[in-house]
């Protein structure tokens, strides 16, 4: 049995999981009968798994998903145009390693947000930092940052470095010239170095119009709308579908 001083030192070294693992081993006669090397291996496996689980939970919490419970196994494919093989491939997160992006396009209620959160959670499970934000909230944050000198640059640096950024309700709000310049700078920093998931109601031909058809708007569209994985989520209203099935 380890003494209190050893417990204190382990916790100070951020190894509280080792304390718990050792205490779990003590009453287990089978484990205690193993050799030192075997017990140490089991202990290290336990500590590794606990630290991994803690990191994943921190990543999921910091991502601020709209649907933190979203899971790839809960996706509905019945009656939808979703390509199961492609979605499965994307769930492996290799597109993030390749700095590719995804556009989920469909009407309100077609499951874009749920799918984006499920893909985002897969990234977290692969220990990839992820952040979910609604487009209107992103513009509001930019507006607040504009009031304080230097905060716009800090905001660009913060969002520009996130390996996977999910922007929900993309282009749902009208955009001012200042906001368009901010989006241009943000997408310029993220292009070819990070991955972005856009959830939008608008088809690619409507993107430039939503951004007032300027050069910066064309540059944003050119960087994403033609090279990203374009996934149409279909016309089925998923809220209605799940509500109807929950009553059966």
Helices and strands as residue ranges (DSSP letters): H 4-12, H 16-26, H 29-32, H 36-63, G 72-74, H 84-90, H 94-97, E 102-105, H 112-125, E 130-134, H 135-145, H 151-161, E 164-168, H 177-190, E 195-200, H 204-210, H 215-224, E 229-232, H 238-246
